[in-house]
């Protein structure tokens, strides 16, 4: 079977022997008209676009391996240091009760990331490009601004998480750790210059390390598995308890990451799948499997953090362990495992560095997609990193290191507020037959998508009410 050559991105689908009346256009007629007026835009991440071969006639295993990667880059954002603060606080304060929120958040994430992959595969556009080409300029600029805020909030969590890990492992002052994290731009540049597969391999290795670290912690924590299983069942107490609801919304913001919707719609296009309807549907199946499996690992990590907080702290009456440093200090003596605290800090450092990579890619995709401005990777990274480092340095310098965990949780709440501005456009585009062709959302998929969007809006509205009332 011949290898599918990487096709060029076009405004209209190429006519091939496989083309039928149901041929899927690379973009809608609306998009094609606007693209023809403005000139065909370059794909996001052009240095990696369609560089990884996908052989349509290969075995299923080879197809799975060919598409394995983008889902793990997306999953990184669902287990970043921002999750640690909210999950530890939730586990120590309320035991296993908020596991249902983690499960619900991950299911929502799996669903939304599948829509994101569908958009990229069906149209040849990422979400940022779609917004620029289909909305008015003021609307597109507003969406760009809120997306940049989301990336800054996420990057803030990565900076603080890495700085805390460096302090726990090497005794560095937190402010020094924050400044040192600015240098990780060199890691990103080194990997980007050696191919997209190397970035994916590095990310998968770090994810495996994080998962292994928490498997070690859970082994010694010996959680109450029956109570943990009951924690996955939703209950009304979450809505009635103001503090529990605040942490629940923080978990939602820490789990469903708005900038990952932009990221995923772009990086699925690093695979050189064919342009026919059949090829795109096949590519979509493998892309969805990849992201769903990877997010299953993220679910394990997030649940493990909360279970660890519940098993180690809540069951011992330590209901106010919300600081990552406190958790680090207590783990080894409480578990009776000398390496427990060190393993915890190593996982935190791996999480922060992993998230750095995807934050860089997401920032590049968003800027290129909304503004058609292509900066050098090192310059884009320094801009993003500066936006995150400045508030972190100011908070630590003015308010002290004790406010770090509160800042982490706040960053995740900010992320939850940005979600509707990414989710609603994604649903609109993937539900439009003119834009999606045969890969348009079914009626049931569209209904589920809008239910998810409304749920996010209601959670955010409730949080605003709680903040104003308090």
Number of C-alpha atoms within 10 A of each C-alpha: 7 8 14 15 14 18 13 13 20 16 22 15 19 17 11 10 7 11 15 11 6 11 18 26 24 27 25 21 14 13 20 20 13 15 16 12 9 10 11 13 16 15 21 28 20 11 13 17 22 22 17 18 17 25 20 20 12 14 9 11 8 14 19 18 12 19 26 22 24 27 27 24 29 28 32 27 30 30 27 28 35 34 26 28 31 32 31 27 29 32 30 27 25 20 25 27 26 29 28 21 24 24 22 18 23 23 18 20 26 23 18 23 30 23 27 27 29 29 32 25 29 28 28 24 25 29 29 30 26 23 23 20 20 15 13 10 14 10 13 19 16 12 22 22 15 19 25 20 19 23 26 25 24 29 28 28 31 31 30 28 31 28 25 29 29 23 19 23 16 10 11 15 14 24 21 13 22 27 17 15 21 17 12 15 19 12 12 20 16 12 16 18 11 10 14 20 18 14 20 18 15 14 25 21 12 18 25 13 17 23 18 15 20 22 15 16 24 19 11 19 22 13 19 13 12 8 12 21 13 13 20 18 14 15 13 7 11 19 14 10 10 16 14 19 20 24 25 26 26 27 29 30 30 34 32 26 26 28 30 26 27 29 30 28 30 31 27 29 26 23 22 24 27 21 27 23 23 17 17 20 20 15 26 24 15 18 27 23 17 22 27 22 16 23 27 17 20 25 22 17 23 29 24 22 25 29 31 28 31 30 24 26 25 22 17 11 11 14 18 16 20 23 19 23 18 11 22 18 14 16 25 19 12 15 19 12 14 12 14 24 21 18 22 24 25 19 22 27 25 23 28 28 25 24 26 27 25 24 27 23 24 25 23 22 29 27 21 20 28 21 16 16 12 14 12 10 17 14 11 18 25 16 14 21 25 17 18 24 23 13 15 23 20 12 16 18 12 9 11 13 16 12 13 23 24 13 21 28 28 20 23 31 25 20 29 26 21 23 24 19 16 23 20 15 18 26 21 14 22 26 23 14 14 16 25 23 21 18 21 20 21 13 10 8 16 16 14 14 24 15 12 20 20 14 13 22 16 12 19 23 13 17 22 14 11 14 11 8 7 7
